[in-house]
């Protein structure tokens, strides 16, 4: 997965036949695999950032992910037949947005408490819902509008401007959510035209190319084997999460899967406490409650509307 968020979700949902049988239990199990993969990836990014910059983490993760996908394409011929890039400029724009979201997100993970970062990342579905109005012309009712405002209120509670110093890492978390939401708004059309594999591959390749100029600031190749292991795990876990998201939303309903997705905050909170001595403060907990509640409502409401149609 190209970012700390869940990029392949919308891509594969558009590829899934509407008549396919739902299996929510299987979907939840795949979502838990996604949660574990995302949690491990987040912790590995923080650990790797102790030895290299977040820019280098993004670059090497993109290189490793690209190498793994290309190796699979060489060995598995049916995968090569799935490649299609009929909208190169759209791939390029989306890839740049994904690159920005990844850089913002990895910087956030490296510099602010992990629980706070994760809570702010959860605002991405809220921004995506707002953007769907302008990009896809979707209409939303007063209840979802109220849920969106509640989600933004939750973000303000976490950021608490005027009451404490607003760190740059918090701003990059919001920046990551906004740029990811923009990329997500473009994903539907690209995935319908070229498929999820092409959508994923273009994003990791473009992220690597966009990061390359930033590597000329004197950054060297990591010399510690432990750092390379961490970077490899970051790439592997991001790909595992991407595959798990694909199957989770292929089998399960979004409104049912959403609560399982938020267990990521629990896993990351526990890891942050034992590994880094981080304890979430009360504004983070309160803001998380508001944000999670609003996004759960949005997910459930959208699922109900789709079922009604």
C-alpha positions as CSV (number, residue, x, y, z in Angstrom):
1,X,0.0,0.0,0.0
2,X,1.4,3.3,-1.0
3,X,0.4,5.3,2.1
4,X,-0.4,5.0,5.8
5,X,-4.0,4.9,4.7
6,X,-5.9,2.3,2.8
7,X,-5.4,3.0,-0.9
8,X,-6.5,-0.2,-2.7
9,X,-10.0,-0.3,-1.0
10,X,-11.9,1.8,-3.5
11,X,-9.9,0.4,-6.4
12,X,-11.1,-3.2,-5.8
13,X,-14.6,-2.3,-4.7
14,X,-15.2,-1.0,-8.2
15,X,-13.9,-4.2,-9.7
16,X,-16.1,-6.5,-7.6
17,X,-19.3,-7.7,-9.2
18,X,-22.4,-6.4,-7.4
19,X,-23.9,-9.9,-7.5
20,X,-21.0,-11.5,-5.7
21,X,-22.0,-13.3,-2.5
22,X,-21.2,-11.4,0.7
23,X,-19.4,-13.2,3.5
24,X,-19.0,-10.7,6.3
25,X,-17.1,-13.1,8.6
26,X,-14.5,-13.7,5.9
27,X,-14.4,-10.0,5.3
28,X,-13.8,-9.2,9.0
29,X,-11.0,-11.8,9.1
30,X,-9.3,-10.2,6.1
31,X,-9.8,-6.8,7.7
32,X,-8.0,-8.0,10.8
33,X,-5.1,-9.1,8.7
34,X,-5.1,-5.6,7.2
35,X,-5.1,-4.1,10.7
36,X,-2.2,-6.2,11.8
37,X,-0.2,-5.4,8.7
38,X,-0.9,-1.6,9.0
39,X,0.0,-1.7,12.7
40,X,3.3,-3.5,12.1
41,X,4.1,-1.2,9.2
42,X,3.5,1.9,11.4
43,X,5.8,0.6,14.2
44,X,8.5,-0.4,11.6
45,X,8.4,3.1,10.1
46,X,9.0,4.7,13.5
47,X,11.9,2.3,14.2
48,X,13.5,2.8,10.8
49,X,13.1,6.6,11.1
50,X,15.5,6.4,14.1
51,X,18.3,5.6,11.6
52,X,17.2,7.2,8.4
53,X,14.9,10.1,7.5
54,X,11.2,9.5,6.6
55,X,12.1,10.6,3.1
56,X,14.5,7.7,2.8
57,X,11.9,5.3,4.3
58,X,9.5,6.3,1.6
59,X,12.0,5.9,-1.2
60,X,13.4,2.5,-0.2
61,X,9.9,1.2,0.6
62,X,8.8,2.2,-2.9
63,X,11.9,0.6,-4.5
64,X,11.4,-2.7,-2.6
65,X,7.7,-2.8,-3.3
66,X,8.3,-2.1,-7.0
67,X,11.0,-4.9,-7.2
68,X,8.6,-7.4,-5.5
69,X,5.7,-6.6,-7.9
70,X,8.0,-6.7,-11.0
71,X,9.4,-10.0,-9.9
72,X,5.9,-11.4,-9.6
73,X,5.0,-10.0,-13.0
74,X,8.0,-11.8,-14.5
75,X,7.2,-15.1,-12.8
76,X,3.4,-15.1,-13.2
77,X,2.3,-14.4,-16.8
78,X,-1.4,-14.0,-16.1
79,X,-0.5,-10.9,-13.9
80,X,1.2,-9.3,-16.9
81,X,-2.0,-9.5,-18.9
82,X,-3.8,-7.4,-16.2
83,X,-1.5,-4.4,-16.8
84,X,-3.1,-1.5,-18.6
85,X,-2.3,2.2,-18.5
86,X,-4.9,3.8,-20.7
87,X,-5.0,7.0,-18.7
88,X,-1.3,7.8,-18.1
89,X,-1.8,11.4,-17.1
90,X,-4.5,10.4,-14.5
91,X,-2.1,7.7,-13.2
92,X,0.6,10.4,-12.9
93,X,-1.6,12.9,-11.0
94,X,-2.9,10.2,-8.7
95,X,0.6,8.9,-8.2
96,X,1.9,12.3,-7.2
97,X,-1.0,12.7,-4.7
98,X,-0.2,9.2,-3.2
99,X,3.5,10.2,-3.0
100,X,2.6,13.4,-1.1
101,X,0.2,11.5,1.2
102,X,2.9,8.9,1.9
103,X,5.6,11.5,2.7
104,X,3.3,13.5,4.9
105,X,2.1,10.3,6.6
106,X,5.6,8.8,7.2
107,X,6.9,12.1,8.6
108,X,3.9,12.2,11.0
109,X,4.7,8.7,12.2
110,X,8.3,9.6,12.8
111,X,7.7,12.8,14.7
112,X,4.5,12.7,16.8
113,X,2.9,10.0,19.1
114,X,1.7,7.1,17.1
115,X,-1.8,7.1,18.6
116,X,-2.3,10.8,17.8
117,X,-1.0,10.1,14.2
118,X,-3.4,7.2,13.8
119,X,-6.4,9.2,15.0
120,X,-5.7,12.0,12.6
121,X,-5.2,9.5,9.7
122,X,-8.8,8.4,10.4
123,X,-10.0,11.7,9.1
124,X,-9.3,10.6,5.5
125,X,-12.7,8.9,4.9
126,X,-14.3,12.2,6.1
127,X,-12.4,14.2,3.5
128,X,-13.1,11.6,0.9
129,X,-16.8,11.9,1.6
130,X,-16.7,15.7,1.1
131,X,-14.6,15.4,-2.1
132,X,-17.1,12.8,-3.5
133,X,-19.7,15.6,-3.7
134,X,-17.5,17.6,-6.1
135,X,-15.6,14.9,-7.9
136,X,-18.5,12.4,-8.5
137,X,-21.4,14.6,-8.0
138,X,-22.8,12.5,-5.2
139,X,-25.5,14.0,-2.9
140,X,-25.4,13.6,0.9
141,X,-28.2,14.1,3.3
142,X,-28.3,16.2,6.5
143,X,-27.3,13.3,8.7
144,X,-24.1,12.6,6.9
145,X,-23.4,16.3,6.8
146,X,-23.7,16.4,10.6
147,X,-21.4,13.3,10.8
148,X,-18.8,15.1,8.7
149,X,-18.9,18.2,10.9
150,X,-18.6,16.0,13.9
151,X,-15.5,14.4,12.4
152,X,-13.9,17.7,11.8
153,X,-14.8,18.7,15.4
154,X,-12.9,15.6,16.5
155,X,-9.9,16.6,14.5
156,X,-10.0,20.1,16.1
157,X,-10.1,18.5,19.6
158,X,-7.0,16.4,18.8
159,X,-5.2,19.4,17.3
160,X,-6.5,21.8,20.1
161,X,-5.3,25.0,18.4
162,X,-4.8,27.8,20.7
163,X,-4.5,25.6,23.8
164,X,-1.2,23.9,23.0
165,X,1.5,24.3,20.4
166,X,0.4,22.9,17.1
167,X,3.2,20.7,15.9
168,X,4.3,20.4,12.3
169,X,3.7,16.6,12.5
170,X,0.0,17.2,13.3
171,X,-0.3,19.4,10.2
172,X,1.3,16.8,8.0
173,X,-1.1,14.2,9.4
174,X,-4.0,16.3,8.1
175,X,-2.1,17.0,4.9
176,X,-1.7,13.2,4.4
177,X,-5.4,12.6,4.9
178,X,-6.4,15.4,2.5
179,X,-4.0,14.3,-0.3
180,X,-4.9,10.7,0.2
181,X,-8.6,11.6,0.0
182,X,-7.9,13.4,-3.3
183,X,-6.1,10.3,-4.6
184,X,-8.9,8.1,-3.4
185,X,-11.4,10.3,-5.4
186,X,-9.5,9.5,-8.6
187,X,-9.0,5.8,-7.8
188,X,-12.5,4.7,-8.9
189,X,-12.1,5.9,-12.5
190,X,-8.5,4.6,-12.9
191,X,-9.4,1.2,-11.4
192,X,-12.4,0.8,-13.6
193,X,-10.3,1.6,-16.7
194,X,-7.0,-0.2,-15.9
195,X,-7.6,-2.5,-12.9
196,X,-6.3,-2.5,-9.4
197,X,-2.9,-4.0,-10.2
198,X,-2.0,-1.2,-12.6
199,X,-3.4,1.4,-10.2
200,X,-1.2,0.0,-7.4
201,X,2.0,-0.4,-9.5
202,X,1.8,3.1,-11.0
203,X,1.5,4.6,-7.5
204,X,4.5,2.9,-6.0
205,X,6.7,3.6,-9.1
206,X,5.6,7.3,-9.3
207,X,6.2,7.6,-5.5
208,X,9.7,6.3,-5.9
209,X,10.5,8.6,-8.9
210,X,9.0,11.7,-7.2
211,X,11.1,11.0,-4.1
212,X,14.3,10.5,-6.0
213,X,15.2,14.2,-6.3
214,X,14.8,14.5,-2.5
215,X,17.5,11.9,-2.1
216,X,20.3,14.2,-3.4
217,X,20.6,16.1,-0.2
218,X,23.5,14.0,1.0
219,X,21.4,10.9,2.0
220,X,23.5,7.8,1.9
221,X,22.6,4.2,1.5
222,X,21.8,2.6,4.9
223,X,24.7,0.5,6.1
224,X,23.1,-1.3,9.0
225,X,21.5,-4.6,8.2
226,X,18.8,-4.1,10.8
227,X,17.7,-0.9,8.9
228,X,17.3,-2.9,5.7
229,X,15.3,-5.5,7.5
230,X,13.0,-2.8,8.9
231,X,12.6,-1.3,5.4
232,X,11.8,-4.7,3.9
233,X,9.2,-5.3,6.6
234,X,7.7,-1.9,5.9
235,X,7.3,-2.7,2.2
236,X,6.1,-6.2,2.8
237,X,3.5,-5.2,5.4
238,X,2.2,-2.4,3.2
239,X,1.6,-4.9,0.4
240,X,0.1,-7.4,2.8
241,X,-2.3,-4.7,4.0
242,X,-3.2,-3.8,0.4
243,X,-4.1,-7.4,-0.5
244,X,-6.0,-7.8,2.8
245,X,-8.0,-4.7,2.1
246,X,-8.9,-5.9,-1.3
247,X,-10.3,-9.2,0.0
248,X,-11.9,-7.6,3.0
249,X,-14.0,-5.2,0.9
250,X,-14.5,-7.9,-1.7
251,X,-16.4,-10.1,0.8
252,X,-17.6,-7.8,3.5
253,X,-19.8,-4.7,3.7
254,X,-18.2,-1.4,4.5
255,X,-20.5,-0.6,7.4
256,X,-19.6,-3.9,9.1
257,X,-15.9,-3.8,8.4
258,X,-15.4,-0.3,9.7
259,X,-15.5,-1.2,13.4
260,X,-12.8,-3.9,12.8
261,X,-10.6,-1.4,11.0
262,X,-10.6,0.9,14.0
263,X,-9.0,-1.8,16.2
264,X,-5.8,-0.6,14.6
265,X,-5.8,2.2,17.1
266,X,-5.8,-0.3,19.9
267,X,-2.9,-2.3,18.5
268,X,-0.9,0.8,17.8
269,X,-1.7,2.3,21.2
270,X,-0.5,-0.9,22.9
271,X,2.7,-1.0,20.8
272,X,3.4,2.7,21.4
273,X,3.1,2.3,25.1
274,X,5.3,-0.7,25.5
275,X,7.9,0.1,22.8
276,X,8.1,3.9,23.0
277,X,6.5,4.8,26.4
278,X,3.7,6.8,24.7
279,X,0.4,7.4,26.6
280,X,-2.4,9.1,24.7
281,X,-3.7,12.3,26.4
282,X,-7.3,13.0,27.0
283,X,-7.9,15.3,24.0
284,X,-6.5,12.5,21.7
285,X,-8.9,10.0,23.3
286,X,-11.9,12.3,23.1
287,X,-11.1,13.3,19.5
288,X,-10.6,9.7,18.5
289,X,-14.1,8.9,20.0
290,X,-15.7,11.7,17.9
291,X,-13.8,10.9,14.7
292,X,-14.4,7.1,14.9
293,X,-18.1,7.7,15.7
294,X,-18.6,10.0,12.8
295,X,-16.8,7.8,10.3
296,X,-18.6,4.7,11.5
297,X,-21.9,6.5,10.9
298,X,-20.9,7.6,7.4
299,X,-19.8,4.0,6.5
300,X,-23.0,2.5,7.9
301,X,-25.2,5.1,6.3
302,X,-23.6,4.6,2.9
303,X,-24.0,0.8,3.2
304,X,-27.7,1.2,4.0
305,X,-28.2,3.5,1.0
306,X,-26.5,1.1,-1.3
307,X,-28.5,-1.8,0.0
308,X,-31.7,0.3,-0.4
309,X,-30.8,0.9,-4.1
